[in-house]
Amino acid sequence: MKDQSLDIDLVILTKYLNGEADLTEIKVVDQWLRESPQNREEFEKLQKAWEFATAGIGLREWDAIRSKEKFLWKVIQAQSATIKSNEKSANINRKLFPSLLKYAALALILIGISTLLVYEFSGGIQNKNFTEISVLRGSKTRMTLADGTKLWLNASSKIKYNQNFNKLERDIFLEGEAYFEVAKNAQKPFNVFAGGVVVQAVGTIFNVKAYPDEKIVETTLVEGSVIVGADNKSSEKIVLKPNEQVLYNKPDIKNREIEKILVTKGIKAELFTSWISDKLVISSEDLESLTVKLGRKYDVVFHFDDNSLKKLRFTGILKNETIEQILEVLKISSPVNYRIREREIWLTRKNS
């Protein structure tokens, strides 16, 4: 399939963007890029669209729609709604957005998956332009950044980065949870700013969990090394080795709690990274913490009728089970009963 405005086979271009092109196809794209500055400009637009077109809201949504045309319209409507809802608080680049929507639509048609709310705005740190990618509850996504870094973004999370990312610096701002396979570049360290913590890497694999509604920021190292410290520069830097974890306890002025940093060695990294493989590996985890994870993964809200149930502990591996199947397992293996109404779940204690 060939788009006349791009003058290149879109199948080859798609494979190139997705890292699946063979040597012959790579040469075709490279030659096309060298032919004119216009081709390079068009490619950069498509590459930008590709980053968020590959940010999926999950197969459940796709299965429900069953139509690329209807789905595409839903994406465009969502993008438009995002622009409208943010135009008061952010200076949306209106000239750029229609073009981005065009290329996002093109990428969606090619790869047949869903996208999320992504918008560009001016403001924030030093008034630079940033791109923000958000993942909804009940979903997760995988993407490749401009520097070649692979990134998985968990449910109810978002990242923000400068539109000049990888030109002068490699800074990512995270709310929620993300798993990084960082492309090596000793001249440009990769920095993740999350919940009061800065994680710096050159080329390594690690996971950061920093949800705004949680007191603790977790940094788990899988491979290589990272340097972790508070972004207020008040604490010393910690160098992590594989299978080590830093827990940063956010300061709480109201309760007069100061920041605390704890390093744990000899952990099982899989306990904290299995979510990228659609698994939840649980090891003696209390029910309160477990329901937070399940709530994000399945886009449901839990209520406890009996607060003593929160301290019950569970161990196991959850893979492709539905939320109903998980609740049945809880019911069989513990004193927990449940009732469901739409997307809300009440946990109660069984009558003895």
C-alpha positions as CSV (number, residue, x, y, z in Angstrom):
1,M,0.0,0.0,0.0
2,K,1.4,3.4,-1.0
3,D,0.3,6.8,0.2
4,Q,0.7,9.4,-2.6
5,S,1.6,12.2,-0.2
6,L,4.4,10.1,1.3
7,D,5.5,8.4,-1.9
8,I,6.7,5.3,-0.1
9,D,5.3,1.9,0.6
10,L,3.5,2.2,4.0
11,V,3.9,-1.5,4.8
12,I,7.7,-1.0,4.6
13,L,7.5,2.2,6.6
14,T,5.4,0.5,9.3
15,K,7.9,-2.3,9.6
16,Y,10.7,0.2,9.8
17,L,9.0,2.1,12.7
18,N,8.2,-1.1,14.5
19,G,11.8,-2.4,14.2
20,E,10.8,-5.3,12.0
21,A,12.3,-4.2,8.6
22,D,14.9,-6.4,6.9
23,L,18.1,-4.9,5.4
24,T,16.5,-4.3,2.0
25,E,13.6,-2.5,3.5
26,I,15.8,-0.4,5.8
27,K,17.8,0.7,2.7
28,V,14.5,1.7,1.0
29,V,13.5,3.9,3.9
30,D,17.0,5.4,4.3
31,Q,17.1,6.2,0.6
32,W,13.6,7.8,0.8
33,L,14.8,9.9,3.8
34,R,17.8,11.2,1.8
35,E,15.8,12.2,-1.2
36,S,14.4,15.5,0.3
37,P,14.0,17.5,3.5
38,Q,10.3,17.1,3.0
39,N,10.5,13.4,3.4
40,R,12.5,13.7,6.6
41,E,9.9,16.2,7.9
42,E,7.0,13.8,7.0
43,F,8.9,10.9,8.7
44,E,9.4,12.8,11.9
45,K,5.7,13.6,12.1
46,L,4.8,9.9,11.5
47,Q,7.4,8.8,14.0
48,K,5.8,11.1,16.6
49,A,2.4,9.8,15.8
50,W,3.7,6.2,16.0
51,E,4.9,6.7,19.5
52,F,1.4,7.3,20.8
53,A,-0.5,5.3,18.1
54,T,1.2,2.2,19.6
55,A,-0.1,3.1,23.1
56,G,-3.0,0.8,23.3
57,I,-6.0,0.9,25.6
58,G,-6.3,-2.8,25.5
59,L,-7.9,-5.6,23.5
60,R,-11.1,-5.4,25.5
61,E,-11.9,-2.1,23.9
62,W,-10.9,-3.3,20.5
63,D,-13.1,-6.4,20.8
64,A,-16.0,-4.3,21.9
65,I,-15.8,-2.1,18.8
66,R,-15.0,-4.7,16.2
67,S,-14.5,-2.0,13.5
68,K,-11.4,-0.1,12.5
69,E,-13.5,2.7,11.1
70,K,-15.6,3.2,14.3
71,F,-12.5,2.8,16.4
72,L,-10.6,5.3,14.5
73,W,-13.4,7.8,14.8
74,K,-13.4,7.2,18.5
75,V,-9.7,7.9,18.7
76,I,-10.1,11.2,16.8
77,Q,-13.0,12.2,18.9
78,A,-11.0,11.5,22.1
79,Q,-8.1,13.5,20.8
80,S,-10.4,16.4,19.9
81,A,-12.0,16.2,23.4
82,T,-8.5,16.3,24.9
83,I,-7.6,19.4,23.0
84,K,-10.9,21.1,23.9
85,S,-10.6,20.2,27.6
86,N,-7.0,21.4,27.9
87,E,-7.1,24.5,25.8
88,K,-7.8,26.7,28.8
89,S,-5.0,25.3,30.9
90,A,-2.5,24.6,28.1
91,N,-1.5,26.4,24.9
92,I,-2.3,23.6,22.4
93,N,-0.3,23.7,19.2
94,R,-3.4,23.8,16.9
95,K,-1.4,23.8,13.6
96,L,0.5,20.7,14.6
97,F,-2.4,18.7,16.0
98,P,-4.5,18.1,12.8
99,S,-1.3,16.8,11.2
100,L,-0.6,14.6,14.1
101,L,-4.1,13.2,14.0
102,K,-3.7,12.5,10.4
103,Y,-0.6,10.5,10.9
104,A,-2.0,8.8,14.1
105,A,-5.0,7.7,12.0
106,L,-2.6,6.4,9.4
107,A,-0.6,4.4,11.9
108,L,-3.8,3.1,13.5
109,I,-5.1,1.8,10.2
110,L,-1.8,0.1,9.5
111,I,-1.3,-1.6,12.8
112,G,-4.9,-2.1,13.8
113,I,-4.6,-1.2,17.5
114,S,-5.8,1.5,19.8
115,T,-4.3,4.7,21.1
116,L,-4.7,6.9,24.1
117,L,-5.1,10.6,24.9
118,V,-1.9,12.3,23.9
119,Y,-1.4,16.0,23.6
120,E,1.3,18.5,23.2
121,F,1.4,21.7,25.2
122,S,3.6,24.6,26.1
123,G,4.4,25.3,29.7
124,G,5.8,23.5,32.7
125,I,9.5,23.3,33.3
126,Q,11.4,26.3,31.7
127,N,8.4,26.8,29.3
128,K,9.6,24.1,27.0
129,N,7.3,22.1,24.8
130,F,6.3,18.7,26.1
131,T,4.6,15.6,24.8
132,E,2.5,13.6,27.4
133,I,1.3,10.1,27.0
134,S,-1.4,8.7,29.4
135,V,-2.5,5.1,29.9
136,L,-6.0,4.6,31.3
137,R,-7.0,2.2,34.1
138,G,-7.5,-1.3,32.8
139,S,-4.7,-1.1,30.3
140,K,-0.9,-0.9,29.7
141,T,1.2,0.0,26.7
142,R,4.6,-0.5,25.1
143,M,6.5,2.0,23.0
144,T,10.0,2.9,21.7
145,L,11.3,6.4,22.3
146,A,13.3,8.4,19.8
147,D,16.6,7.3,21.3
148,G,15.7,3.6,20.9
149,T,14.8,3.1,24.6
150,K,11.9,0.6,25.0
151,L,9.3,1.6,27.6
152,W,6.3,-0.2,29.1
153,L,3.7,2.0,30.8
154,N,1.3,0.5,33.3
155,A,-2.3,1.2,34.0
156,S,-3.3,4.7,35.3
157,S,0.2,6.1,34.4
158,K,1.6,8.8,32.3
159,I,4.9,10.1,31.0
160,K,6.0,13.5,29.8
161,Y,9.0,14.4,27.8
162,N,10.5,17.3,25.9
163,Q,9.8,17.4,22.2
164,N,13.6,17.8,21.8
165,F,14.1,14.5,23.7
166,N,17.4,12.9,22.7
167,K,18.8,16.0,21.1
168,L,20.2,17.7,24.2
169,E,19.0,15.5,27.0
170,R,17.0,12.3,27.8
171,D,14.6,13.3,30.6
172,I,11.4,11.5,31.3
173,F,8.8,12.6,33.9
174,L,6.7,9.8,35.2
175,E,3.5,9.5,37.3
176,G,2.6,5.9,37.9
177,E,4.6,2.8,36.8
178,A,7.0,2.2,34.0
179,Y,9.5,-0.4,32.9
180,F,12.6,0.8,31.0
181,E,15.1,-0.9,28.7
182,V,17.4,2.1,28.2
183,A,19.4,2.5,25.0
184,K,23.1,3.1,25.7
185,N,24.4,6.6,25.3
186,A,27.2,7.5,27.8
187,Q,27.1,11.1,26.6
188,K,23.4,11.5,27.4
189,P,22.4,9.9,30.6
190,F,18.7,8.8,30.8
191,N,16.9,10.5,33.7
192,V,13.6,9.5,35.1
193,F,11.9,12.0,37.5
194,A,9.2,10.4,39.5
195,G,7.6,11.2,42.9
196,G,10.5,13.2,44.3
197,V,13.1,10.7,43.0
198,V,15.6,10.9,40.1
199,V,16.8,7.7,38.5
200,Q,19.8,8.0,36.2
201,A,20.9,5.3,33.8
202,V,23.2,5.0,30.7
203,G,22.1,1.7,29.4
204,T,20.2,-0.6,31.7
205,I,16.8,-2.3,32.6
206,F,14.8,-1.1,35.6
207,N,11.3,-0.5,36.9
208,V,9.9,2.6,38.6
209,K,6.6,2.7,40.5
210,A,5.6,6.2,41.6
211,Y,1.8,6.6,41.8
212,P,0.8,10.0,43.2
213,D,-1.6,8.4,45.7
214,E,1.0,6.1,47.2
215,K,3.5,7.1,49.8
216,I,6.4,5.0,48.5
217,V,8.4,5.3,45.3
218,E,9.9,2.0,44.2
219,T,12.9,1.6,41.9
220,T,13.8,-2.0,41.0
221,L,16.9,-2.8,39.0
222,V,16.9,-5.8,36.7
223,E,20.1,-5.4,34.7
224,G,23.1,-3.0,34.6
225,S,23.2,-0.2,37.2
226,V,21.3,3.0,38.0
227,I,22.0,6.0,40.3
228,V,19.0,6.9,42.6
229,G,18.5,10.0,44.7
230,A,16.0,12.5,45.8
231,D,15.4,15.3,43.3
232,N,15.8,17.9,46.0
233,K,19.5,16.9,46.1
234,S,19.4,16.7,49.9
235,S,20.3,13.0,50.1
236,E,23.2,11.0,48.9
237,K,23.1,9.1,45.6
238,I,22.7,5.4,45.7
239,V,24.1,3.1,43.1
240,L,21.9,0.0,42.6
241,K,23.0,-3.4,41.4
242,P,20.8,-6.0,39.7
243,N,18.1,-7.5,42.0
244,E,18.3,-4.5,44.3
245,Q,15.6,-2.0,45.1
246,V,15.3,1.5,46.5
247,L,12.2,2.5,48.5
248,Y,11.8,6.2,48.8
249,N,9.2,7.3,51.5
250,K,7.8,10.6,50.4
251,P,8.0,13.4,53.1
252,D,4.7,14.2,54.7
253,I,4.7,17.8,56.1
254,K,1.2,17.4,57.6
255,N,2.2,14.4,59.6
256,R,5.7,15.6,60.2
257,E,7.3,12.7,58.4
258,I,10.6,13.3,56.7
259,E,11.8,11.5,53.6
260,K,13.3,8.1,54.1
261,I,15.3,5.9,51.7
262,L,15.7,2.2,52.2
263,V,17.8,-0.1,50.0
264,T,16.9,-3.8,49.8
265,K,19.3,-6.4,48.3
266,G,18.7,-9.8,47.0
267,I,15.1,-9.2,45.9
268,K,13.2,-11.2,43.2
269,A,12.9,-8.6,40.5
270,E,10.1,-10.6,38.8
271,L,7.8,-9.7,41.7
272,F,7.9,-6.1,40.6
273,T,8.3,-6.4,36.8
274,S,6.0,-9.3,35.9
275,W,3.2,-6.9,35.0
276,I,4.8,-6.3,31.6
277,S,4.2,-9.9,30.7
278,D,0.5,-9.7,31.8
279,K,1.2,-11.5,35.0
280,L,0.9,-10.6,38.7
281,V,3.4,-12.5,40.8
282,I,2.3,-12.2,44.4
283,S,4.4,-13.1,47.5
284,S,2.7,-12.8,50.9
285,E,0.9,-9.6,49.8
286,D,-1.8,-8.1,51.9
287,L,-5.3,-7.9,50.3
288,E,-5.4,-4.1,50.6
289,S,-2.3,-3.8,48.4
290,L,-3.5,-6.5,46.1
291,T,-6.8,-4.8,45.4
292,V,-5.0,-1.6,44.5
293,K,-3.1,-3.5,41.7
294,L,-6.3,-5.4,40.6
295,G,-8.2,-2.1,40.5
296,R,-5.8,-0.6,38.1
297,K,-5.4,-3.7,36.0
298,Y,-9.1,-4.4,35.6
299,D,-10.4,-0.9,35.9
300,V,-12.6,-1.6,38.9
301,V,-13.0,0.0,42.4
302,F,-12.9,-2.1,45.6
303,H,-14.6,-1.4,48.8
304,F,-14.0,-3.2,52.2
305,D,-17.1,-3.8,54.3
306,D,-14.7,-5.2,57.0
307,N,-11.4,-3.5,57.3
308,S,-9.8,-6.5,59.0
309,L,-9.8,-8.2,55.6
310,K,-7.2,-5.8,54.4
311,K,-4.5,-7.6,56.4
312,L,-5.1,-11.0,54.8
313,R,-2.1,-12.2,52.9
314,F,-1.9,-14.1,49.6
315,T,0.7,-15.8,47.4
316,G,0.4,-16.9,43.8
317,I,0.6,-16.0,40.2
318,L,-2.2,-14.4,38.2
319,K,-2.1,-14.5,34.4
320,N,-5.1,-14.2,32.1
321,E,-7.9,-14.7,34.7
322,T,-10.9,-12.5,34.6
323,I,-11.7,-10.4,37.7
324,E,-14.6,-12.7,38.4
325,Q,-12.3,-15.8,38.4
326,I,-9.9,-14.0,40.8
327,L,-12.7,-13.2,43.1
328,E,-13.9,-16.8,43.1
329,V,-10.4,-17.9,44.1
330,L,-10.3,-15.5,46.9
331,K,-13.7,-16.7,48.0
332,I,-12.7,-20.4,48.0
333,S,-9.3,-19.9,49.7
334,S,-10.1,-17.3,52.3
335,P,-12.9,-15.9,54.5
336,V,-13.7,-13.3,51.8
337,N,-17.0,-13.0,50.0
338,Y,-17.9,-10.4,47.4
339,R,-20.6,-8.7,45.4
340,I,-20.3,-6.8,42.2
341,R,-22.2,-3.9,40.8
342,E,-21.0,-2.7,37.4
343,R,-17.3,-1.7,38.0
344,E,-17.5,-1.6,41.8
345,I,-16.7,-4.6,44.0
346,W,-17.5,-4.9,47.7
347,L,-15.5,-7.4,49.8
348,T,-17.2,-8.8,52.9
349,R,-16.4,-11.4,55.5
350,K,-18.1,-14.7,55.1
351,N,-20.7,-15.6,57.7
352,S,-19.2,-18.3,60.0
